[in-house]
């Protein structure tokens, strides 16, 4: 609820960690999907747009993302 865009980053981080662990256990190199520059740039822009703008809009459905007493 608080930051659904960050969930995408966490899922990719979990994926990368699982493959890294698998390669460490098996001793073989496991290929990992590495996002390109456009993908990383798009993710950062969407992340910042959500974090700074969309989460703070005062009308529905964006009020669902509001966090009271965040500081």
Secondary structure, 3 states (H helix, E strand, C coil): CCCHHHHHHHHHHHHHHHHHHHHHHHCCCCCCCCCCHHHHHHHHHHHHHHHHCHHHCCCCCHHHHCCCCCC
